[in-house]
Amino acid sequence: MLAPTVELLRAAQAGGYALGAFNVYNLEGVKAVVAAAQDADSPVLLQIHPKALDYGGTPLIALCLAAAVNASVPVAVHLDHSTSRDAIQAALGAGVSSIMADGSHLDYNANVAFTAEMTRLAHEQGAAVEAELGKISGTEDGLTVAETAARMTDPAQAADFVAATGIDALAVCIGNVHGPYPGEPRLDFDRLDAIRAVVEVPLVLHGTSGLPDALVQRAVELGVCKFNVNTELRQAYVGALGAAAGDLLDILNRAVHAMQDVVRAKITLFGSARKLPTNPKNV
């Protein structure tokens, strides 16, 4: 069933688990995520990166929405990391459950202004908004942020940012990176704890691919309610295609199963298996 992102996030926050938000690019990715979620009786998010939206357009959103409507578990559809008003408006018009208004590349005041405007647009459409305070280093789908330019989320600003923008979820920067980690991952849990103490909305952590399980579990304990997963899914997909031979549908099915294994493992790690909301709302 297609579910409101904000309802799934609030249920995760109340239940002490996190949602998996999995980036999808095509039918195979969508099938893998939904099948794994159904196997685990878990709510889940189908997440579309701006580069994927550029490639697939609104038909990719329609594919995700159709899969969500027909799923036996709550599924939300989320536009990830968008810096474009036009892309956000197009996604909202196509019916996404939520958007990430990404003003993290801007200075603080400009980030607040952009995020507040996108929040107003999204809320008018009944969609939720995630935003980022700070800047995550690394590379994802060709979007690179130099490590030296990365900024940690300032707990002192976090409460003001949430209040000034009206967002529904806050993506935090505590040492997490997009793409592969260049060395041993180190997360600033004291910072995360300080943010949680002053912010009531659900917290989000990007850059989950490559994080040791113990760090993920600790982040959940400290209030993270949503994790983004992209790199490991793409690696599974490409690896399965590269190792496959034979009938095209058999090859694609092997790719689906490879990605499904990744999603299933993440759902278990995030603690959302068998955690269906009591009264999920269809949208």
N, C-alpha and C positions, 0 to 999 in steps of 0.2 A: 504494500500500500504506500502511496505517496504521502509522506508525513512532513509537518513543519519542522524545520531544523531547530528552531528555538525550543520546541517541546521536547525533542530528543536530547538536546543539550541540558535542559533543566532536569530531565529524568536522570541523566548520567551524573550530573552534579549532586543530586539528592541521593543517588545510589552508590556513589563512590567508585565509579568505573569511568572509562573513556570510550568515545566513539572513534571508529576508524573512518577516516575520510580518504578514499582511494582515488587517485587520478586515473581517469579513463580517456581513451583516445578513439575507440572503435567498438564494434559489437563484441569482439572477443573479451575486451577488458570489462565491459558492462556485464556480460554473462558470467565472468569469473567472480566478480564482486558479489553479484546478487546470489549466485549459487552458493558461495561460501557462507554468506549471511543467512540464507535459508537453512543450510545444513546446521548452523550453529544457533538458530533461533536468536539472531542478533540484529538490532538496529544498525544501520550503516549509512554512509554518505557516498554518493557518486559525485566525484569532484572533477570539474573541467578547468584546466589551466587556460589562460588567455591564448597561448600558442595553439592549443588544441581547438579552441573556439575559432581562431583564425582559419584553421585547417578544415574543420568540420561544419562550422557555421551553426545556425539554429537547428538544422536537422540533427546534429549531435545532441543538442539539448532535448529535442523531441524523442530521440532514441532512449535517452536516460529517463525521461519522464514516463514513457510507455513501459519501460522495464520496472520502474518504481510502482506504477499503478497496478501492475500485474504480479508483483512480488507478494509473498505470503508474510513478509516481515516489513516493518516500517523502514522506508528508504527515502532519504532527502536528496535533493539535487542542488549542488553548490557550485557557484562560479568562484574560482580561486584567483587570488593575487591580481585583481584588475586595477589598473591605473587609469582606465579610460571611461569617461562618462558615457560615451556612445556605446561601448561594449556592455557596460552595466545596464543601460537602458534597454538594449536589445535582449540581454539575458532575462531581465525582469519581464519584458514583454512576452518572452517565450515561455515564462512560467516557472523559473527556478525557485527553489525554496529559500535560498539565501545567497548572498554575495560576500566576497571579501573586497572591501574598498581599501586598496593598498596605497596609502599616502606616505609610506615609510621613507620614501626617497626625498620627501619634502622637509623643510624645517618644521618645527613644532606647530607654529600658528597656522601655516599652510596645510599641514596634515589635518589639524582640527577642522579647518574650514572645508576642505575637500570631503573628509569623512562625514561631517555633519550633513553636508548637502546630499551625499549618496545615501546616508541613512534615512533622510526624509523621503527620498525617492523610493527606496526599498520598502519602507514601512507603509507608504501609500499603496503599494502593491501587495501588502501582507507578507513580505519576505523579511528575513532576519539579516543582520549585518555583522560581519567580523571585520576587525581592523587591527593594524599592527602598530605598536609603539616601540621604537627602536628599529634596528635594521639587521636582518639575518645575513650572514656572509654565505658564500658558496655560489654554485651555479645550478640552475634548473631550467631546462628547455631553452637554453641560449641566453637566459637572463642572469648576468653575473654581478655580484657585489663583492668587491675586494675585501679581504679579511681586515685590512687596515681601516676600512671605512665602516666596518660593522659597529653598531652601537647597541649596548645592552639597554633593556627596558629600565627606566628610572622609576622605582617604586613611588617616589615623591610626586611624579607627574601622573602616574597611572590613574588614580582616582579622579583627578581633574579631567583627564582625557576622556574617560568613560562618561563622566557627567556632562561634559561640554558637547560630546558627539551623539550621545544616546544609543551607542552601539549595544549589541546583544552578546558579543563575545570578544575577548581580547587575546590576540596572538602576542606572545611574549618572546623576548630575545634574552636567553640566559646562557649562551654559549653553543646553542644549536646551529647547524648549518644546513644549507640545501646541498643535495648531492652527497657524494662520498666524503667522509671525514678525513682530513689530511693527516691526522694522527689520532692518538687516544682521545675519545670524546670526554670533555669535562663540562659539566653543567653546574651553574651557580645556584644551588638549591637554597641557599640563604636568601638570595635575591627573589627567587620564586616564592618562598615563604612570606617575604615582606610584601610582595605584590598581592598575594592571596589575602593578606590581612587587611588590605585597604580597598580591594576590588571585589564586588559581589557578583559580577557577571562571570559566566564560565570562561575558563582560560584554555588557550589553544597552544600546542607546540608543533611547529613545523620542523622538517628535517629529521623525521623519525628513522628513516632508512639508515642502518648502520649503528644505531644506538644500542648498546648492550641492554639486555632485558632488565637488569637490576636498576639501571638509570630510568628506564621507562616506568617501571613499577614504582619507583620513588617519586617520580613526577606525578603519577596518578594519586599517590598518597597525599601529595601537597596541593592537589586541586586541579590538575590538568584534566579536561573533560573531552578533548578532541585532539587526535594526532593525525597529521598528514603523512601519507605514504605514496611515494611516486617512484623513486629510483629502483627499489627492489622489484616492483611490478614490471617496470620496463626491462630490467635485466632478465627476469624470468621469461618474458615474452620473446625477446630477441634471442635468448639462449635456446629456447624451444624451437623457434623457427630455424635457427642455424644448424641445429642437430637433427632436423627432421627431413624425411624423404618419403615420397609416395603420393597418395591421393591428397589433393589440396584440403579437403574437408577434414581428413585425418590429421594433417599437419596443424590446421587451425585448432582442432579439438585438443591436440597436445599442448598448444600454447595456452588455451583456456585452462586446462588442468594445472599447468605449471603456475600460472598466476593465481589460480584458486588456492593452491597450497600456501602461497605467500599470504593471501588474505585470511585464510583460516588460522594460520599461526598468529597473525597480528590480532585478530579478534580475541583469541585465547589470551594473549599477552595483555591486551587492554582491559580485559575483564568484562566485556560486553556480552559474551555468550550466555544464553538463557536469561537475558535481561530485557525482555520485551516490556515496553510500557504497559501499564494496566489498562489504560483507556487511550490508545493512540488516536489522534485526530487525523482524518483524511483531509486533504486539501484539493 
